[in-house]
Amino acid sequence: MTWLVAGLLILAALSGLLVVITRDPRRQVYALAGNGLVLGLLFLALEAPDVALSEIAVGTAVTPFLFLVALAAIATDRVGR
């Protein structure tokens, strides 16, 4: 195991922990996007570029965007009542 893979594994564990311990939903979404980016880099270091591209596209961009849209819809609904 190289130092790059070991470092990315530690970063993946820390970013996953950050997602879990963060209490504010908006910050959780940003931490989730960061976790997706770290996992994508880890897959790239493990020589799985197709999985890395999928993780970066879905885990870093699409899923956090959908969560932010849902949070905005919830906030708009609460204001409207």
MIDOSE-1310 file (N, C-alpha, C; in nm, 2 decimals, decimal comma, always signed):
residues 81
mtwl	+0,08/-0,12/+0,00/+0,00/+0,00/+0,00/+0,09/+0,12/+0,00; +0,06/+0,21/-0,09/+0,15/+0,33/-0,10/+0,10/+0,44/+0,00; +0,18/+0,54/+0,02/+0,15/+0,64/+0,11/+0,03/+0,72/+0,06; +0,01/+0,73/-0,08/-0,10/+0,80/-0,13/-0,24/+0,73/-0,10
vagl	-0,24/+0,60/-0,12/-0,36/+0,53/-0,08/-0,39/+0,53/+0,06; -0,28/+0,52/+0,15/-0,30/+0,52/+0,29/-0,36/+0,66/+0,33; -0,30/+0,77/+0,28/-0,35/+0,90/+0,31/-0,49/+0,92/+0,26; -0,53/+0,87/+0,15/-0,67/+0,89/+0,10/-0,76/+0,80/+0,18
lila	-0,72/+0,69/+0,23/-0,81/+0,61/+0,32/-0,83/+0,68/+0,45; -0,73/+0,75/+0,50/-0,75/+0,82/+0,62/-0,84/+0,94/+0,60; -0,82/+1,01/+0,49/-0,91/+1,12/+0,45/-1,05/+1,08/+0,43; -1,07/+0,96/+0,37/-1,20/+0,91/+0,35/-1,27/+0,88/+0,48
alsg	-1,20/+0,82/+0,57/-1,25/+0,80/+0,71/-1,29/+0,92/+0,78; -1,20/+1,02/+0,77/-1,22/+1,15/+0,84/-1,34/+1,23/+0,78; -1,35/+1,23/+0,65/-1,46/+1,30/+0,58/-1,59/+1,23/+0,61; -1,59/+1,09/+0,61/-1,71/+1,02/+0,65/-1,76/+1,05/+0,79
llvv	-1,66/+1,06/+0,88/-1,69/+1,09/+1,02/-1,75/+1,23/+1,03; -1,69/+1,32/+0,95/-1,74/+1,46/+0,95/-1,89/+1,47/+0,90; -1,92/+1,39/+0,80/-2,06/+1,38/+0,76/-2,15/+1,34/+0,87; -2,11/+1,24/+0,95/-2,19/+1,18/+1,05/-2,21/+1,28/+1,17
itrd	-2,10/+1,34/+1,21/-2,10/+1,42/+1,33/-2,15/+1,57/+1,31; -2,16/+1,61/+1,19/-2,22/+1,74/+1,16/-2,37/+1,75/+1,18; -2,42/+1,85/+1,25/-2,56/+1,85/+1,28/-2,64/+1,94/+1,19; -2,58/+2,04/+1,13/-2,65/+2,13/+1,03/-2,67/+2,06/+0,90
prrq	-2,79/+2,05/+0,85/-2,81/+1,97/+0,72/-2,73/+2,03/+0,61; -2,73/+2,16/+0,60/-2,65/+2,22/+0,48/-2,51/+2,19/+0,49; -2,45/+2,19/+0,61/-2,31/+2,15/+0,62/-2,29/+2,00/+0,60; -2,39/+1,92/+0,63/-2,38/+1,78/+0,60/-2,37/+1,76/+0,45
vyal	-2,44/+1,83/+0,38/-2,44/+1,82/+0,23/-2,31/+1,85/+0,18; -2,25/+1,96/+0,23/-2,11/+2,00/+0,18/-2,01/+1,89/+0,22; -2,02/+1,84/+0,34/-1,93/+1,73/+0,39/-1,95/+1,61/+0,30; -2,07/+1,58/+0,26/-2,10/+1,46/+0,18/-2,04/+1,48/+0,04
agng	-2,04/+1,61/-0,01/-1,97/+1,63/-0,14/-1,82/+1,62/-0,13; -1,77/+1,66/-0,02/-1,62/+1,64/+0,01/-1,59/+1,50/+0,02; -1,67/+1,42/+0,08/-1,65/+1,28/+0,10/-1,65/+1,21/-0,04; -1,75/+1,25/-0,12/-1,75/+1,20/-0,26/-1,63/+1,23/-0,34
lvlg	-1,57/+1,35/-0,32/-1,45/+1,38/-0,39/-1,33/+1,30/-0,34; -1,32/+1,28/-0,21/-1,21/+1,20/-0,16/-1,22/+1,06/-0,20; -1,35/+1,00/-0,21/-1,36/+0,87/-0,25/-1,33/+0,86/-0,40; -1,37/+0,96/-0,48/-1,33/+0,95/-0,62/-1,18/+0,95/-0,64
llfl	-1,11/+1,04/-0,56/-0,97/+1,04/-0,57/-0,90/+0,90/-0,53; -0,97/+0,84/-0,43/-0,92/+0,71/-0,38/-0,94/+0,61/-0,49; -1,05/+0,61/-0,56/-1,07/+0,51/-0,67/-0,98/+0,54/-0,78; -0,95/+0,66/-0,81/-0,85/+0,70/-0,91/-0,71/+0,64/-0,87
alea	-0,67/+0,66/-0,75/-0,54/+0,61/-0,70/-0,54/+0,45/-0,70; -0,65/+0,39/-0,69/-0,66/+0,24/-0,69/-0,68/+0,19/-0,84; -0,66/+0,28/-0,93/-0,66/+0,25/-1,08/-0,80/+0,20/-1,12; -0,90/+0,26/-1,08/-1,04/+0,23/-1,12/-1,10/+0,36/-1,18
pdva	-1,06/+0,41/-1,29/-1,10/+0,54/-1,34/-1,25/+0,55/-1,37; -1,31/+0,44/-1,42/-1,46/+0,44/-1,44/-1,54/+0,46/-1,31; -1,50/+0,39/-1,21/-1,56/+0,40/-1,08/-1,54/+0,54/-1,02; -1,42/+0,59/-1,04/-1,38/+0,73/-0,99/-1,47/+0,83/-1,06
lsei	-1,48/+0,82/-1,19/-1,56/+0,92/-1,26/-1,71/+0,92/-1,22; -1,76/+0,80/-1,20/-1,90/+0,78/-1,15/-1,91/+0,84/-1,01; -1,82/+0,81/-0,92/-1,83/+0,86/-0,79/-1,82/+1,02/-0,78; -1,73/+1,07/-0,87/-1,72/+1,22/-0,87/-1,84/+1,28/-0,92
avgt	-1,90/+1,22/-1,03/-2,02/+1,28/-1,09/-2,14/+1,27/-1,00; -2,16/+1,15/-0,94/-2,28/+1,13/-0,86/-2,26/+1,17/-0,71; -2,15/+1,13/-0,65/-2,12/+1,16/-0,51/-2,08/+1,30/-0,48; -2,03/+1,37/-0,58/-1,98/+1,51/-0,56/-2,08/+1,61/-0,61
avtp	-2,15/+1,58/-0,72/-2,23/+1,68/-0,79/-2,38/+1,65/-0,78; -2,42/+1,54/-0,82/-2,57/+1,52/-0,84/-2,64/+1,50/-0,70; -2,59/+1,41/-0,62/-2,66/+1,38/-0,49/-2,66/+1,51/-0,40; -2,54/+1,58/-0,38/-2,55/+1,70/-0,30/-2,65/+1,81/-0,36
flfl	-2,65/+1,82/-0,49/-2,74/+1,91/-0,55/-2,89/+1,88/-0,52; -2,92/+1,75/-0,53/-3,06/+1,71/-0,50/-3,09/+1,73/-0,35; -3,00/+1,71/-0,26/-3,02/+1,74/-0,12/-3,04/+1,89/-0,10; -2,96/+1,97/-0,16/-2,98/+2,11/-0,15/-3,11/+2,16/-0,20
vala	-3,16/+2,11/-0,31/-3,29/+2,14/-0,37/-3,40/+2,10/-0,27; -3,38/+1,98/-0,21/-3,48/+1,93/-0,11/-3,48/+2,02/+0,01; -3,36/+2,06/+0,06/-3,36/+2,15/+0,18/-3,42/+2,29/+0,14; -3,40/+2,34/+0,02/-3,46/+2,47/-0,02/-3,61/+2,45/-0,03
aiat	-3,66/+2,34/-0,07/-3,80/+2,32/-0,08/-3,87/+2,31/+0,06; -3,80/+2,25/+0,15/-3,85/+2,24/+0,28/-3,85/+2,38/+0,35; -3,75/+2,46/+0,33/-3,74/+2,60/+0,38/-3,85/+2,68/+0,32; -3,87/+2,67/+0,19/-3,98/+2,75/+0,13/-4,12/+2,71/+0,18
drvg	-4,14/+2,58/+0,20/-4,26/+2,53/+0,25/-4,29/+2,58/+0,39; -4,19/+2,59/+0,47/-4,20/+2,64/+0,61/-4,24/+2,79/+0,61; -4,18/+2,86/+0,52/-4,20/+3,01/+0,51/-4,35/+3,03/+0,47; -4,39/+2,95/+0,38/-4,53/+2,97/+0,32/-4,64/+2,94/+0,42
r	-4,62/+2,87/+0,52/-4,72/+2,84/+0,62/-4,75/+2,94/+0,72
